[in-house]
Amino acid sequence: MTMSEQINKVTELAASQSGVEKCRQDFPCLTQSISGHPLVYLDSAASSQQPLAVIEKVVEYQSHDHANVHRGVHTLSHRATEAYEGARDVIQKFINAENRSEVVYTSGTTESINLVAQSFCRPKMTTGDKILITHLEHHSNIVPWQLVCEQTGAELLVTPIDEAGEVDIDTLFSQLDSGVKILAIAHVSNALGTLIPLKKVIEKAHSLDVPVLVDGAQAVPHIPVDVQELDCDFYALSGHKMFGPTGIGILFGKEKLLDAMPPYQGGGDMILEVSFAGTTYNDLPYKFEAGTPNISGAVGLGAAVNYLQAVGMNAVSTYEHELLQYMSGQLGQVDGVRLIGTAADKASVQSFLLDDIHPHDLGTILDHEGVAIRTGHHCAMPVMDFYGVPGTARASLALYNNRDDIDRLVAALATAKEIFGR
Amino acid sequence: MSAQMQSQEELRDLYRELILDHARSPRHFGKLEGATHSAEGINPLCGDKLRIYFSIDPDGHISDAKFEGSGCAISVASASLLTDTVIGLKTDDALDFFSALVSRLSGRAKTGDHESTVDLGKLVALEGVKEFPSRVKCATLAWHALNSAIHDGSAPVTTE
């Protein structure tokens, strides 16, 4: 790269970052006061707020275009189908799936993982087979596999983590080589923020013919995701973590795998022909979309993806990376703070404890200072057990946060210390 | 009064000195050897987990009470105050405190009700949670465990 190209690149980056900083004003929910303080929302890992573009798109759809999809010959049904399928195309491009038939609408990451557990895994599992997960998974990437183990007699293997919250990759590789039938792994840990080096994990798994499901719920809103580059077999995500509505999510699956899988649920829309002698299933992705779907949710998710693409995922990732470093640094300087989750590569999340103040007490006090954080076990009880704590306080970032938010968080911690006489 | 000031007052009302004192130095903390009754209270979403033990005489008097476990300041202080309150009481009187406290903290008590006439004594320190609907379950967990223990309940109770 020449010097002038480098300068151009830096200027571009600066321009796009200032673009990210302007995003805050697009989110109406953030312009309110809680207990007399302007709201500081640091709980996007639980659920993100929605930009006006998403809210208005859903209102427009519900106000003018709603009907059932894939069914009627009338105008509204046509419009609804266009909106629903158009959103699928937008999402396909966003995660760079090769084919739109690989993009299945679900109710969210949880349903996406359960679908793979029951339709891909369960039919081919038998006593003694192994399923591999890691110690930092969210309950939704643990319990569906425990169910399959109960149903088939398969065994659940768990790769350990270290004190920083990093997955022990050497152990993971040796476990992969022990007859594992699927690896199910987070892209970003919801409790610790750890970013998993997926590319080399997936390469290794594939060299041993182990398919890989990625729980991408905490990754997609924060870093660019390209399912072809990752070469993952399945990728699960949730709309409401990426500025879309609740109750809508995606399962990406490689076409040849989805094609060979039996349907997850039976009903309307997933069939080509039904008689009492038997039923012919519909083509992908409709084989996995039984019943009238969450149409407005899909439309909203499409609008959220358009919003993210307009900002640019590289710009989002760069902006949030710097902000997370600032947050972890500022929190780490507070007397009595113990940071939980200090991996080298992280996204969005910092868990912590303050003195011996229980996270729930901390959460209540911060709320009264207008600062919204998550407290508790974050649906990752094994992670809490690992650190020997009942729960943590967790501050999580999204593109609408800024340094002022973090300064307010740190100031609110001082109030908590004062109340508890620490 | 400004919203900020009101909010500060509510916070101070929740974390009164008596509550913080019992949270820091819980009374009757530990396992009660030879307990005749015990029950567990678990709020899995919160992570609060308490076990309460009682020695109840054949005539229905609570001769001793202890608790162990972990939880937030409100749930631990409430359990500590519970043990302080019920030792020496008849189980019926302890249950009176249970129903009075639960109905008053959840705002269900009506003027003239039996529950609203019970003298809560130092348990009034827990009344600060009324302004914090999401924390009422913390303050009542130990009391639901008491109710379960006296009625020989074996399954853990929850207030979530």
Interface residues (C-beta under 8 A of the other chain):
Chain A: S33 S35 G36 H37 I357 H358 P359 H360 D361 T364 I365 H368 G376 H377 M384 P390 G391 I419 F420 G421
Chain B: S2 A3 Q4 M5 Q6 S7 Q8 E10 L11 R12 L14 Y15 L20 L45 C46 G47 D48 K49 S70 G71 C72 A73 I74 F132 S134 R135 C138
